[in-house]
Every structure is written in structure tokens, then in C-alpha cells.
Amino acid sequence: MTDFQLKTAPEVAAVFDAYPSSVRPQMLALRQLVIDTAKGIEGITHLEETLKWGEPSYLTSIGSTLRMDWKAKSPDQYALYFKCTSRLVETFKAIFNESLDYEGKRALVFKLDAELPTEILTHCITAALTYHKVKKLPTLGI
């Protein structure tokens, strides 16, 4: 297996550091889940961590961009964002139904005081990071 490389833009750390202390651990846990999931996907040798619209974002050569953020206007939750024109969130709704909370066709939303559903999220993150390879499959390879 080829060595996995994470390329992180320097400004990403400042965004995580700026989150309130009540939010930062959850955001860092979600970040680590994205990185760990990417490391385990065959065909992904590098992950780029950068900012898009001021939000931590994750890109691969075979996937769709993932973004994450916490917003002060919704202080009790944070979210993982997907390209709204993709089939990602609609597929997650069909497969996982009420196991997750959704924001339209663009996001999975998590309560700050709830445990992340890591097993389900691993499937969602994998589908996003490999989207260009799985987008024609009925359930995106999930």
C-alpha cells in the first residue's frame, strides 16, 4: 500500500483554534474521522485539507468536496456539508433514514451533546471521498 499523505493548508488550524472550547473537541473528532476514513480507502493516497468558504474542507482526486463547520447562529449543532447537486445526502436519507439528521440536500447535522454515529458516518464519508468512482452505483457503494 502506498503511503497516505495529508496536505494541510496552514490557515486550517486557525479555524479550529477559533471555535469555542465547547465546540472544538467535536469538530476535531469529526476532522479525525474524515482523515482516518480516508486513510482506509483503497485508491486514496492523499487528502487535501484546506478552507472553502472559510470552512475546513477535504478533497481527494476521486471524490466530492466535504466541508465541516459550526455556526454561531445554530450554537447547539455542527455539520458535515456535501455538494448539494450530488446524490450523496439523498442516498444517505434512503439508506440511513432517521438514524441521521439532515439539512436539505447539503448536510448532515450533529448535536453538540450527542455522540457521533461513527459507523454510519464512515460510510457517508467514504461515499463522498470516492464519489466520482461510485456515483453511478445505486447506493453509492454503501
N, CA, C and O atoms as CSV, one atom per row, in Angstrom:
chain,resi,resn,atom,element,x,y,z
A,1,MET,N,N,0.839,-1.186,0.000
A,1,MET,CA,C,0.000,0.000,0.000
A,1,MET,C,C,0.882,1.248,0.000
A,1,MET,O,O,1.898,1.315,0.693
A,2,THR,N,N,0.468,2.226,-0.792
A,2,THR,CA,C,1.198,3.480,-0.873
A,2,THR,C,C,0.992,4.275,0.404
A,2,THR,O,O,-0.070,4.221,1.025
A,3,ASP,N,N,2.024,5.011,0.783
A,3,ASP,CA,C,1.900,5.854,1.970
A,3,ASP,C,C,0.825,6.911,1.751
A,3,ASP,O,O,0.714,7.501,0.676
A,4,PHE,N,N,0.053,7.130,2.780
A,4,PHE,CA,C,-1.007,8.134,2.755
A,4,PHE,C,C,-0.408,9.483,3.121
A,4,PHE,O,O,0.399,9.582,4.046
A,5,GLN,N,N,-0.805,10.519,2.392
A,5,GLN,CA,C,-0.315,11.861,2.691
A,5,GLN,C,C,-1.487,12.803,2.958
A,5,GLN,O,O,-2.448,12.859,2.190
A,6,LEU,N,N,-1.386,13.532,4.049
A,6,LEU,CA,C,-2.345,14.582,4.371
A,6,LEU,C,C,-1.652,15.909,4.127
A,6,LEU,O,O,-0.627,16.209,4.740
A,7,LYS,N,N,-2.218,16.702,3.229
A,7,LYS,CA,C,-1.672,18.027,2.943
A,7,LYS,C,C,-2.618,19.054,3.564
A,7,LYS,O,O,-3.744,19.235,3.101
A,8,THR,N,N,-2.149,19.719,4.608
A,8,THR,CA,C,-2.988,20.671,5.340
A,8,THR,C,C,-2.528,22.098,5.082
A,8,THR,O,O,-1.358,22.427,5.278
A,9,ALA,N,N,-3.448,22.935,4.645
A,9,ALA,CA,C,-3.151,24.359,4.476
A,9,ALA,C,C,-2.978,24.978,5.862
A,9,ALA,O,O,-3.738,24.654,6.775
A,10,PRO,N,N,-1.994,25.861,6.036
A,10,PRO,CA,C,-1.696,26.417,7.357
A,10,PRO,C,C,-2.868,27.150,8.015
A,10,PRO,O,O,-2.971,27.168,9.242
A,11,GLU,N,N,-3.739,27.745,7.224
A,11,GLU,CA,C,-4.842,28.526,7.794
A,11,GLU,C,C,-5.948,27.660,8.405
A,11,GLU,O,O,-6.810,28.181,9.113
A,12,VAL,N,N,-5.939,26.364,8.147
A,12,VAL,CA,C,-6.970,25.476,8.698
A,12,VAL,C,C,-6.886,25.424,10.226
A,12,VAL,O,O,-7.914,25.465,10.902
A,13,ALA,N,N,-5.692,25.337,10.765
A,13,ALA,CA,C,-5.520,25.258,12.222
A,13,ALA,C,C,-6.134,26.466,12.921
A,13,ALA,O,O,-6.706,26.335,14.003
A,14,ALA,N,N,-6.016,27.636,12.309
A,14,ALA,CA,C,-6.575,28.849,12.914
A,14,ALA,C,C,-8.096,28.768,13.033
A,14,ALA,O,O,-8.672,29.283,13.991
A,15,VAL,N,N,-8.745,28.127,12.065
A,15,VAL,CA,C,-10.206,27.983,12.124
A,15,VAL,C,C,-10.590,27.074,13.288
A,15,VAL,O,O,-11.500,27.393,14.054
A,16,PHE,N,N,-9.900,25.946,13.421
A,16,PHE,CA,C,-10.197,25.047,14.539
A,16,PHE,C,C,-9.904,25.727,15.879
A,16,PHE,O,O,-10.658,25.562,16.838
A,17,ASP,N,N,-8.817,26.485,15.943
A,17,ASP,CA,C,-8.469,27.194,17.180
A,17,ASP,C,C,-9.500,28.258,17.546
A,17,ASP,O,O,-9.670,28.578,18.722
A,18,ALA,N,N,-10.186,28.807,16.547
A,18,ALA,CA,C,-11.160,29.875,16.784
A,18,ALA,C,C,-12.520,29.354,17.262
A,18,ALA,O,O,-13.340,30.129,17.755
A,19,TYR,N,N,-12.762,28.054,17.119
A,19,TYR,CA,C,-14.038,27.521,17.615
A,19,TYR,C,C,-14.080,27.656,19.135
A,19,TYR,O,O,-13.046,27.530,19.791
A,20,PRO,N,N,-15.255,27.909,19.703
A,20,PRO,CA,C,-15.367,27.953,21.167
A,20,PRO,C,C,-14.910,26.627,21.778
A,20,PRO,O,O,-15.008,25.576,21.146
A,21,SER,N,N,-14.416,26.689,22.997
A,21,SER,CA,C,-13.902,25.475,23.654
A,21,SER,C,C,-14.979,24.409,23.824
A,21,SER,O,O,-14.657,23.228,23.951
A,22,SER,N,N,-16.241,24.802,23.828
A,22,SER,CA,C,-17.330,23.827,23.943
A,22,SER,C,C,-17.597,23.096,22.628
A,22,SER,O,O,-18.297,22.083,22.608
A,23,VAL,N,N,-17.042,23.607,21.539
A,23,VAL,CA,C,-17.284,23.066,20.199
A,23,VAL,C,C,-16.052,22.353,19.637
A,23,VAL,O,O,-16.171,21.347,18.938
A,24,ARG,N,N,-14.885,22.879,19.949
A,24,ARG,CA,C,-13.639,22.404,19.349
A,24,ARG,C,C,-13.444,20.891,19.429
A,24,ARG,O,O,-13.067,20.293,18.421
A,25,PRO,N,N,-13.679,20.235,20.575
A,25,PRO,CA,C,-13.450,18.782,20.623
A,25,PRO,C,C,-14.304,18.000,19.617
A,25,PRO,O,O,-13.829,17.035,19.018
A,26,GLN,N,N,-15.552,18.410,19.435
A,26,GLN,CA,C,-16.416,17.720,18.480
A,26,GLN,C,C,-15.942,17.948,17.047
A,26,GLN,O,O,-15.947,17.029,16.229
A,27,MET,N,N,-15.537,19.168,16.756
A,27,MET,CA,C,-15.043,19.468,15.410
A,27,MET,C,C,-13.756,18.702,15.121
A,27,MET,O,O,-13.569,18.186,14.019
A,28,LEU,N,N,-12.875,18.629,16.107
A,28,LEU,CA,C,-11.627,17.883,15.919
A,28,LEU,C,C,-11.888,16.383,15.788
A,28,LEU,O,O,-11.181,15.697,15.050
A,29,ALA,N,N,-12.888,15.872,16.491
A,29,ALA,CA,C,-13.243,14.451,16.372
A,29,ALA,C,C,-13.792,14.157,14.977
A,29,ALA,O,O,-13.474,13.120,14.394
A,30,LEU,N,N,-14.607,15.052,14.442
A,30,LEU,CA,C,-15.136,14.876,13.089
A,30,LEU,C,C,-14.006,14.951,12.071
A,30,LEU,O,O,-13.962,14.157,11.131
A,31,ARG,N,N,-13.098,15.895,12.251
A,31,ARG,CA,C,-11.925,16.003,11.378
A,31,ARG,C,C,-11.133,14.699,11.390
A,31,ARG,O,O,-10.765,14.185,10.335
A,32,GLN,N,N,-10.873,14.167,12.576
A,32,GLN,CA,C,-10.082,12.941,12.682
A,32,GLN,C,C,-10.796,11.766,12.021
A,32,GLN,O,O,-10.150,10.907,11.421
A,33,LEU,N,N,-12.116,11.720,12.125
A,33,LEU,CA,C,-12.877,10.657,11.474
A,33,LEU,C,C,-12.734,10.741,9.954
A,33,LEU,O,O,-12.592,9.714,9.290
A,34,VAL,N,N,-12.768,11.945,9.403
A,34,VAL,CA,C,-12.576,12.119,7.958
A,34,VAL,C,C,-11.185,11.629,7.561
A,34,VAL,O,O,-11.046,10.884,6.591
A,35,ILE,N,N,-10.167,12.036,8.294
A,35,ILE,CA,C,-8.791,11.643,7.976
A,35,ILE,C,C,-8.613,10.137,8.105
A,35,ILE,O,O,-8.057,9.502,7.210
A,36,ASP,N,N,-9.078,9.560,9.208
A,36,ASP,CA,C,-8.936,8.114,9.415
A,36,ASP,C,C,-9.687,7.320,8.355
A,36,ASP,O,O,-9.206,6.286,7.891
A,37,THR,N,N,-10.863,7.800,7.975
A,37,THR,CA,C,-11.637,7.122,6.931
A,37,THR,C,C,-10.883,7.176,5.610
A,37,THR,O,O,-10.772,6.164,4.918
A,38,ALA,N,N,-10.366,8.343,5.255
A,38,ALA,CA,C,-9.618,8.487,4.002
A,38,ALA,C,C,-8.418,7.549,3.965
A,38,ALA,O,O,-8.129,6.944,2.933
A,39,LYS,N,N,-7.723,7.429,5.085
A,39,LYS,CA,C,-6.554,6.540,5.154
A,39,LYS,C,C,-6.918,5.097,4.844
A,39,LYS,O,O,-6.097,4.354,4.307
A,40,GLY,N,N,-8.134,4.693,5.174
A,40,GLY,CA,C,-8.552,3.314,4.990
A,40,GLY,C,C,-9.178,3.004,3.645
A,40,GLY,O,O,-9.571,1.863,3.399
A,41,ILE,N,N,-9.281,3.987,2.771
A,41,ILE,CA,C,-9.925,3.780,1.475
A,41,ILE,C,C,-8.882,3.430,0.419
A,41,ILE,O,O,-7.943,4.186,0.169
A,42,GLU,N,N,-9.073,2.271,-0.187
A,42,GLU,CA,C,-8.177,1.859,-1.268
A,42,GLU,C,C,-8.320,2.844,-2.424
A,42,GLU,O,O,-9.434,3.184,-2.821
A,43,GLY,N,N,-7.203,3.294,-2.955
A,43,GLY,CA,C,-7.225,4.237,-4.065
A,43,GLY,C,C,-7.025,5.685,-3.648
A,43,GLY,O,O,-6.803,6.547,-4.499
A,44,ILE,N,N,-7.100,5.962,-2.366
A,44,ILE,CA,C,-6.827,7.326,-1.890
A,44,ILE,C,C,-5.450,7.326,-1.246
A,44,ILE,O,O,-5.220,6.676,-0.226
A,45,THR,N,N,-4.547,8.064,-1.862
A,45,THR,CA,C,-3.188,8.151,-1.338
A,45,THR,C,C,-2.907,9.514,-0.716
A,45,THR,O,O,-1.939,9.682,0.025
A,46,HIS,N,N,-3.763,10.486,-1.027
A,46,HIS,CA,C,-3.576,11.797,-0.400
A,46,HIS,C,C,-4.926,12.475,-0.179
A,46,HIS,O,O,-5.884,12.279,-0.927
A,47,LEU,N,N,-4.955,13.265,0.863
A,47,LEU,CA,C,-6.133,14.041,1.239
A,47,LEU,C,C,-5.672,15.474,1.426
A,47,LEU,O,O,-4.698,15.736,2.131
A,48,GLU,N,N,-6.372,16.390,0.796
A,48,GLU,CA,C,-6.048,17.803,0.960
A,48,GLU,C,C,-7.025,18.421,1.953
A,48,GLU,O,O,-8.242,18.317,1.793
A,49,GLU,N,N,-6.480,19.059,2.968
A,49,GLU,CA,C,-7.276,19.776,3.963
A,49,GLU,C,C,-7.040,21.263,3.736
A,49,GLU,O,O,-5.918,21.751,3.872
A,50,THR,N,N,-8.097,21.971,3.393
A,50,THR,CA,C,-7.978,23.378,3.049
A,50,THR,C,C,-9.211,24.120,3.551
A,50,THR,O,O,-10.023,23.551,4.281
A,51,LEU,N,N,-9.355,25.370,3.170
A,51,LEU,CA,C,-10.557,26.125,3.515
A,51,LEU,C,C,-11.336,26.435,2.243
A,51,LEU,O,O,-10.761,26.859,1.240
A,52,LYS,N,N,-12.630,26.224,2.291
A,52,LYS,CA,C,-13.547,26.659,1.241
A,52,LYS,C,C,-14.660,27.401,1.957
A,52,LYS,O,O,-15.267,26.877,2.891
A,53,TRP,N,N,-14.925,28.623,1.515
A,53,TRP,CA,C,-15.910,29.480,2.186
A,53,TRP,C,C,-15.581,29.636,3.669
A,53,TRP,O,O,-16.475,29.779,4.503
A,54,GLY,N,N,-14.288,29.605,3.985
A,54,GLY,CA,C,-13.844,29.774,5.363
A,54,GLY,C,C,-14.051,28.565,6.255
A,54,GLY,O,O,-13.859,28.644,7.468
A,55,GLU,N,N,-14.446,27.435,5.655
A,55,GLU,CA,C,-14.736,26.219,6.419
A,55,GLU,C,C,-13.714,25.129,6.114
A,55,GLU,O,O,-13.282,24.999,4.968
A,56,PRO,N,N,-13.317,24.342,7.116
A,56,PRO,CA,C,-12.420,23.218,6.853
A,56,PRO,C,C,-13.036,22.300,5.796
A,56,PRO,O,O,-14.191,21.888,5.902
A,57,SER,N,N,-12.235,21.993,4.775
A,57,SER,CA,C,-12.717,21.227,3.629
A,57,SER,C,C,-11.718,20.139,3.271
A,57,SER,O,O,-10.515,20.281,3.492
A,58,TYR,N,N,-12.236,19.051,2.716
A,58,TYR,CA,C,-11.428,17.860,2.450
A,58,TYR,C,C,-11.663,17.412,1.021
A,58,TYR,O,O,-12.802,17.224,0.595
A,59,LEU,N,N,-10.557,17.241,0.276
A,59,LEU,CA,C,-10.641,16.906,-1.133
A,59,LEU,C,C,-9.743,15.721,-1.461
A,59,LEU,O,O,-8.646,15.580,-0.920
A,60,THR,N,N,-10.239,14.871,-2.362
A,60,THR,CA,C,-9.434,13.793,-2.930
A,60,THR,C,C,-9.546,13.898,-4.443
A,60,THR,O,O,-10.389,14.631,-4.959
A,61,SER,N,N,-8.696,13.165,-5.150
A,61,SER,CA,C,-8.736,13.209,-6.611
A,61,SER,C,C,-9.928,12.447,-7.181
A,61,SER,O,O,-10.268,12.636,-8.348
A,62,ILE,N,N,-10.566,11.597,-6.391
A,62,ILE,CA,C,-11.669,10.770,-6.894
A,62,ILE,C,C,-12.999,11.074,-6.201
A,62,ILE,O,O,-13.969,10.333,-6.361
A,63,GLY,N,N,-13.042,12.166,-5.430
A,63,GLY,CA,C,-14.241,12.409,-4.640
A,63,GLY,C,C,-14.828,13.793,-4.780
A,63,GLY,O,O,-14.361,14.627,-5.555
A,64,SER,N,N,-15.861,14.000,-4.007
A,64,SER,CA,C,-16.549,15.275,-3.906
A,64,SER,C,C,-16.072,15.966,-2.623
A,64,SER,O,O,-15.781,15.305,-1.627
A,65,THR,N,N,-15.997,17.277,-2.658
A,65,THR,CA,C,-15.515,18.033,-1.501
A,65,THR,C,C,-16.434,17.854,-0.292
A,65,THR,O,O,-17.657,17.933,-0.402
A,66,LEU,N,N,-15.820,17.615,0.847
A,66,LEU,CA,C,-16.515,17.567,2.141
A,66,LEU,C,C,-16.133,18.833,2.889
A,66,LEU,O,O,-14.965,19.221,2.891
A,67,ARG,N,N,-17.100,19.480,3.524
A,67,ARG,CA,C,-16.807,20.628,4.376
A,67,ARG,C,C,-17.421,20.372,5.740
A,67,ARG,O,O,-18.361,19.587,5.863
A,68,MET,N,N,-16.900,21.028,6.760
A,68,MET,CA,C,-17.490,20.932,8.093
A,68,MET,C,C,-17.433,22.299,8.752
A,68,MET,O,O,-16.541,23.103,8.479
A,69,ASP,N,N,-18.406,22.550,9.628
A,69,ASP,CA,C,-18.375,23.827,10.332
A,69,ASP,C,C,-19.375,23.829,11.484
A,69,ASP,O,O,-20.307,23.027,11.542
A,70,TRP,N,N,-19.139,24.758,12.387
A,70,TRP,CA,C,-20.065,25.116,13.457
A,70,TRP,C,C,-20.396,26.578,13.225
A,70,TRP,O,O,-19.518,27.370,12.883
A,71,LYS,N,N,-21.659,26.941,13.410
A,71,LYS,CA,C,-22.067,28.322,13.183
A,71,LYS,C,C,-22.734,28.880,14.439
A,71,LYS,O,O,-23.559,28.215,15.065
A,72,ALA,N,N,-22.370,30.091,14.792
A,72,ALA,CA,C,-22.898,30.733,15.998
A,72,ALA,C,C,-24.420,30.875,15.959
A,72,ALA,O,O,-25.064,30.901,17.008
A,73,LYS,N,N,-24.999,30.968,14.761
A,73,LYS,CA,C,-26.459,31.114,14.674
A,73,LYS,C,C,-27.193,29.826,15.054
A,73,LYS,O,O,-28.386,29.857,15.357
A,74,SER,N,N,-26.485,28.699,15.040
A,74,SER,CA,C,-27.035,27.405,15.490
A,74,SER,C,C,-26.041,26.809,16.482
A,74,SER,O,O,-25.372,25.824,16.169
A,75,PRO,N,N,-25.937,27.394,17.673
A,75,PRO,CA,C,-24.837,27.072,18.584
A,75,PRO,C,C,-24.836,25.661,19.163
A,75,PRO,O,O,-23.815,25.222,19.691
A,76,ASP,N,N,-25.944,24.946,19.079
A,76,ASP,CA,C,-26.018,23.604,19.668
A,76,ASP,C,C,-25.742,22.487,18.675
A,76,ASP,O,O,-25.933,21.312,18.989
A,77,GLN,N,N,-25.290,22.851,17.471
A,77,GLN,CA,C,-25.051,21.823,16.460
A,77,GLN,C,C,-23.871,22.191,15.571
A,77,GLN,O,O,-23.428,23.339,15.535
A,78,TYR,N,N,-23.381,21.202,14.864
A,78,TYR,CA,C,-22.348,21.391,13.860
A,78,TYR,C,C,-22.690,20.467,12.707
A,78,TYR,O,O,-23.556,19.603,12.845
A,79,ALA,N,N,-22.019,20.636,11.563
A,79,ALA,CA,C,-22.472,19.903,10.385
A,79,ALA,C,C,-21.324,19.479,9.487
A,79,ALA,O,O,-20.229,20.040,9.511
A,80,LEU,N,N,-21.630,18.459,8.691
A,80,LEU,CA,C,-20.755,17.974,7.632
A,80,LEU,C,C,-21.500,18.263,6.334
A,80,LEU,O,O,-22.611,17.773,6.130
A,81,TYR,N,N,-20.885,19.064,5.451
A,81,TYR,CA,C,-21.544,19.536,4.237
A,81,TYR,C,C,-21.046,18.783,3.009
A,81,TYR,O,O,-19.873,18.427,2.901
A,82,PHE,N,N,-21.982,18.554,2.088
A,82,PHE,CA,C,-21.708,17.846,0.844
A,82,PHE,C,C,-22.178,18.718,-0.315
A,82,PHE,O,O,-22.990,19.624,-0.127
A,83,LYS,N,N,-21.670,18.444,-1.504
A,83,LYS,CA,C,-22.104,19.184,-2.682
A,83,LYS,C,C,-23.593,18.912,-2.895
A,83,LYS,O,O,-24.000,17.762,-3.059
A,84,CYS,N,N,-24.398,19.966,-2.893
A,84,CYS,CA,C,-25.860,19.789,-2.901
A,84,CYS,C,C,-26.388,19.248,-4.225
A,84,CYS,O,O,-27.511,18.747,-4.270
A,85,THR,N,N,-25.614,19.333,-5.299
A,85,THR,CA,C,-26.060,18.784,-6.581
A,85,THR,C,C,-25.694,17.310,-6.738
A,85,THR,O,O,-26.042,16.685,-7.740
A,86,SER,N,N,-25.004,16.764,-5.763
A,86,SER,CA,C,-24.664,15.336,-5.806
A,86,SER,C,C,-25.839,14.513,-5.281
A,86,SER,O,O,-26.824,15.065,-4.790
A,87,ARG,N,N,-25.726,13.203,-5.388
A,87,ARG,CA,C,-26.743,12.291,-4.862
A,87,ARG,C,C,-26.418,11.855,-3.439
A,87,ARG,O,O,-27.099,10.986,-2.895
A,88,LEU,N,N,-25.406,12.432,-2.835
A,88,LEU,CA,C,-24.924,11.953,-1.542
A,88,LEU,C,C,-25.987,11.998,-0.451
A,88,LEU,O,O,-26.347,10.955,0.094
A,89,VAL,N,N,-26.492,13.173,-0.122
A,89,VAL,CA,C,-27.418,13.285,1.014
A,89,VAL,C,C,-28.725,12.545,0.738
A,89,VAL,O,O,-29.279,11.925,1.646
A,90,GLU,N,N,-29.226,12.598,-0.492
A,90,GLU,CA,C,-30.467,11.860,-0.781
A,90,GLU,C,C,-30.254,10.356,-0.623
A,90,GLU,O,O,-31.164,9.644,-0.199
A,91,THR,N,N,-29.067,9.868,-0.959
A,91,THR,CA,C,-28.760,8.447,-0.770
A,91,THR,C,C,-28.641,8.122,0.717
A,91,THR,O,O,-29.129,7.082,1.161
A,92,PHE,N,N,-28.001,8.997,1.490
A,92,PHE,CA,C,-27.899,8.774,2.940
A,92,PHE,C,C,-29.297,8.696,3.562
A,92,PHE,O,O,-29.555,7.857,4.424
A,93,LYS,N,N,-30.195,9.583,3.114
A,93,LYS,CA,C,-31.569,9.566,3.635
A,93,LYS,C,C,-32.253,8.241,3.321
A,93,LYS,O,O,-32.954,7.680,4.163
A,94,ALA,N,N,-32.045,7.744,2.101
A,94,ALA,CA,C,-32.685,6.489,1.691
A,94,ALA,C,C,-32.151,5.303,2.488
A,94,ALA,O,O,-32.907,4.396,2.836
A,95,ILE,N,N,-30.860,5.307,2.776
A,95,ILE,CA,C,-30.243,4.168,3.462
A,95,ILE,C,C,-30.377,4.275,4.980
A,95,ILE,O,O,-30.776,3.319,5.644
A,96,PHE,N,N,-30.042,5.438,5.517
A,96,PHE,CA,C,-29.951,5.584,6.975
A,96,PHE,C,C,-31.184,6.237,7.601
A,96,PHE,O,O,-31.340,6.226,8.822
A,97,ASN,N,N,-32.055,6.804,6.771
A,97,ASN,CA,C,-33.339,7.350,7.189
A,97,ASN,C,C,-33.214,8.201,8.449
A,97,ASN,O,O,-32.522,9.220,8.431
A,98,GLU,N,N,-33.855,7.815,9.521
A,98,GLU,CA,C,-33.900,8.632,10.734
A,98,GLU,C,C,-32.712,8.416,11.666
A,98,GLU,O,O,-32.699,8.944,12.778
A,99,SER,N,N,-31.723,7.652,11.231
A,99,SER,CA,C,-30.518,7.467,12.046
A,99,SER,C,C,-29.649,8.720,12.056
A,99,SER,O,O,-28.775,8.872,12.909
A,100,LEU,N,N,-29.895,9.621,11.094
A,100,LEU,CA,C,-29.125,10.858,10.979
A,100,LEU,C,C,-30.081,12.040,10.892
A,100,LEU,O,O,-31.263,11.876,10.589
A,101,ASP,N,N,-29.555,13.234,11.162
A,101,ASP,CA,C,-30.310,14.474,10.968
A,101,ASP,C,C,-29.745,15.169,9.735
A,101,ASP,O,O,-28.530,15.210,9.542
A,102,TYR,N,N,-30.618,15.709,8.910
A,102,TYR,CA,C,-30.226,16.278,7.623
A,102,TYR,C,C,-30.607,17.749,7.547
A,102,TYR,O,O,-31.527,18.211,8.222
A,103,GLU,N,N,-29.876,18.469,6.709
A,103,GLU,CA,C,-30.231,19.844,6.358
A,103,GLU,C,C,-30.363,19.867,4.842
A,103,GLU,O,O,-29.376,20.012,4.121
A,104,GLY,N,N,-31.594,19.724,4.370
A,104,GLY,CA,C,-31.844,19.699,2.933
A,104,GLY,C,C,-31.051,18.624,2.224
A,104,GLY,O,O,-30.948,17.491,2.693
A,105,LYS,N,N,-30.485,19.004,1.068
A,105,LYS,CA,C,-29.678,18.082,0.265
A,105,LYS,C,C,-28.187,18.319,0.473
A,105,LYS,O,O,-27.357,17.808,-0.279
A,106,ARG,N,N,-27.851,19.109,1.516
A,106,ARG,CA,C,-26.450,19.511,1.593
A,106,ARG,C,C,-25.701,19.122,2.847
A,106,ARG,O,O,-24.474,19.230,2.866
A,107,ALA,N,N,-26.375,18.673,3.903
A,107,ALA,CA,C,-25.618,18.478,5.146
A,107,ALA,C,C,-26.190,17.392,6.044
A,107,ALA,O,O,-27.379,17.072,6.017
A,108,LEU,N,N,-25.283,16.845,6.840
A,108,LEU,CA,C,-25.626,16.011,7.986
A,108,LEU,C,C,-25.361,16.877,9.206
A,108,LEU,O,O,-24.302,17.495,9.312
A,109,VAL,N,N,-26.310,16.926,10.122
A,109,VAL,CA,C,-26.229,17.818,11.274
A,109,VAL,C,C,-26.126,16.988,12.547
A,109,VAL,O,O,-26.814,15.980,12.707
A,110,PHE,N,N,-25.249,17.432,13.453
A,110,PHE,CA,C,-24.990,16.708,14.698
A,110,PHE,C,C,-25.190,17.627,15.892
A,110,PHE,O,O,-24.781,18.788,15.863
A,111,LYS,N,N,-25.809,17.118,16.928
A,111,LYS,CA,C,-25.973,17.863,18.177
A,111,LYS,C,C,-24.646,17.843,18.936
A,111,LYS,O,O,-23.969,16.816,18.989
A,112,LEU,N,N,-24.282,18.973,19.517
A,112,LEU,CA,C,-23.019,19.060,20.257
A,112,LEU,C,C,-22.947,18.078,21.415
A,112,LEU,O,O,-21.871,17.574,21.738
A,113,ASP,N,N,-24.084,17.803,22.042
A,113,ASP,CA,C,-24.078,16.946,23.226
A,113,ASP,C,C,-24.345,15.469,22.914
A,113,ASP,O,O,-24.536,14.666,23.827
A,114,ALA,N,N,-24.358,15.116,21.635
A,114,ALA,CA,C,-24.609,13.722,21.245
A,114,ALA,C,C,-23.333,13.089,20.690
A,114,ALA,O,O,-22.465,13.773,20.146
A,115,GLU,N,N,-23.245,11.794,20.837
A,115,GLU,CA,C,-22.100,11.058,20.304
A,115,GLU,C,C,-22.219,10.960,18.781
A,115,GLU,O,O,-23.311,10.761,18.248
A,116,LEU,N,N,-21.096,11.100,18.096
A,116,LEU,CA,C,-21.094,10.954,16.639
A,116,LEU,C,C,-21.428,9.512,16.264
A,116,LEU,O,O,-20.909,8.580,16.878
A,117,PRO,N,N,-22.284,9.318,15.269
A,117,PRO,CA,C,-22.573,7.962,14.788
A,117,PRO,C,C,-21.455,7.507,13.839
A,117,PRO,O,O,-21.646,7.457,12.624
A,118,THR,N,N,-20.303,7.181,14.399
A,118,THR,CA,C,-19.095,6.971,13.590
A,118,THR,C,C,-19.223,5.848,12.566
A,118,THR,O,O,-18.700,5.970,11.458
A,119,GLU,N,N,-19.895,4.775,12.907
A,119,GLU,CA,C,-20.006,3.669,11.950
A,119,GLU,C,C,-20.772,4.108,10.700
A,119,GLU,O,O,-20.343,3.849,9.575
A,120,ILE,N,N,-21.897,4.769,10.908
A,120,ILE,CA,C,-22.679,5.272,9.774
A,120,ILE,C,C,-21.897,6.354,9.034
A,120,ILE,O,O,-21.853,6.355,7.804
A,121,LEU,N,N,-21.286,7.266,9.770
A,121,LEU,CA,C,-20.541,8.362,9.143
A,121,LEU,C,C,-19.381,7.865,8.299
A,121,LEU,O,O,-19.059,8.470,7.276
A,122,THR,N,N,-18.757,6.788,8.704
A,122,THR,CA,C,-17.664,6.230,7.901
A,122,THR,C,C,-18.166,5.881,6.501
A,122,THR,O,O,-17.465,6.119,5.518
A,123,HIS,N,N,-19.358,5.326,6.403
A,123,HIS,CA,C,-19.942,5.013,5.089
A,123,HIS,C,C,-20.212,6.290,4.296
A,123,HIS,O,O,-19.929,6.350,3.100
A,124,CYS,N,N,-20.755,7.304,4.953
A,124,CYS,CA,C,-21.070,8.572,4.292
A,124,CYS,C,C,-19.802,9.272,3.807
A,124,CYS,O,O,-19.751,9.761,2.678
A,125,ILE,N,N,-18.796,9.317,4.647
A,125,ILE,CA,C,-17.526,9.957,4.290
A,125,ILE,C,C,-16.861,9.206,3.143
A,125,ILE,O,O,-16.338,9.826,2.216
A,126,THR,N,N,-16.877,7.886,3.199
A,126,THR,CA,C,-16.296,7.077,2.124
A,126,THR,C,C,-16.996,7.372,0.803
A,126,THR,O,O,-16.334,7.551,-0.220
A,127,ALA,N,N,-18.324,7.424,0.813
A,127,ALA,CA,C,-19.073,7.714,-0.414
A,127,ALA,C,C,-18.693,9.084,-0.974
A,127,ALA,O,O,-18.551,9.235,-2.188
A,128,ALA,N,N,-18.527,10.078,-0.109
A,128,ALA,CA,C,-18.160,11.416,-0.573
A,128,ALA,C,C,-16.735,11.453,-1.118
A,128,ALA,O,O,-16.490,12.023,-2.182
A,129,LEU,N,N,-15.807,10.855,-0.400
A,129,LEU,CA,C,-14.397,10.912,-0.813
A,129,LEU,C,C,-14.106,10.075,-2.053
A,129,LEU,O,O,-13.052,10.234,-2.670
A,130,THR,N,N,-15.031,9.181,-2.428
A,130,THR,CA,C,-14.873,8.347,-3.633
A,130,THR,C,C,-16.002,8.603,-4.633
A,130,THR,O,O,-16.220,7.787,-5.529
A,131,TYR,N,N,-16.702,9.689,-4.501
A,131,TYR,CA,C,-17.938,9.940,-5.242
A,131,TYR,C,C,-17.806,9.749,-6.752
A,131,TYR,O,O,-18.703,9.180,-7.373
A,132,HIS,N,N,-16.721,10.206,-7.350
A,132,HIS,CA,C,-16.588,10.104,-8.807
A,132,HIS,C,C,-16.433,8.661,-9.274
A,132,HIS,O,O,-16.659,8.365,-10.448
A,133,LYS,N,N,-16.058,7.779,-8.392
A,133,LYS,CA,C,-15.966,6.354,-8.729
A,133,LYS,C,C,-17.273,5.612,-8.458
A,133,LYS,O,O,-17.536,4.583,-9.080
A,134,VAL,N,N,-18.088,6.116,-7.545
A,134,VAL,CA,C,-19.285,5.374,-7.121
A,134,VAL,C,C,-20.603,6.047,-7.507
A,134,VAL,O,O,-21.669,5.499,-7.229
A,135,LYS,N,N,-20.554,7.209,-8.134
A,135,LYS,CA,C,-21.788,7.973,-8.354
A,135,LYS,C,C,-22.809,7.281,-9.250
A,135,LYS,O,O,-23.990,7.624,-9.207
A,136,LYS,N,N,-22.385,6.325,-10.053
A,136,LYS,CA,C,-23.335,5.613,-10.916
A,136,LYS,C,C,-23.909,4.364,-10.245
A,136,LYS,O,O,-24.827,3.743,-10.779
A,137,LEU,N,N,-23.380,3.996,-9.087
A,137,LEU,CA,C,-23.904,2.841,-8.356
A,137,LEU,C,C,-25.193,3.245,-7.638
A,137,LEU,O,O,-25.293,4.371,-7.150
A,138,PRO,N,N,-26.182,2.347,-7.563
A,138,PRO,CA,C,-27.481,2.707,-6.970
A,138,PRO,C,C,-27.392,3.297,-5.562
A,138,PRO,O,O,-28.094,4.262,-5.256
A,139,THR,N,N,-26.553,2.740,-4.711
A,139,THR,CA,C,-26.433,3.270,-3.344
A,139,THR,C,C,-25.021,3.781,-3.065
A,139,THR,O,O,-24.565,3.780,-1.921
A,140,LEU,N,N,-24.337,4.216,-4.120
A,140,LEU,CA,C,-23.004,4.819,-3.995
A,140,LEU,C,C,-21.999,3.904,-3.299
A,140,LEU,O,O,-21.073,4.381,-2.644
A,141,GLY,N,N,-22.178,2.614,-3.437
A,141,GLY,CA,C,-21.237,1.671,-2.841
A,141,GLY,C,C,-21.438,1.425,-1.364
A,141,GLY,O,O,-20.648,0.714,-0.743
A,142,ILE,N,N,-22.486,2.001,-0.785
A,142,ILE,CA,C,-22.755,1.815,0.650
A,142,ILE,C,C,-23.482,0.502,0.843
A,142,ILE,O,O,-23.810,0.139,1.973
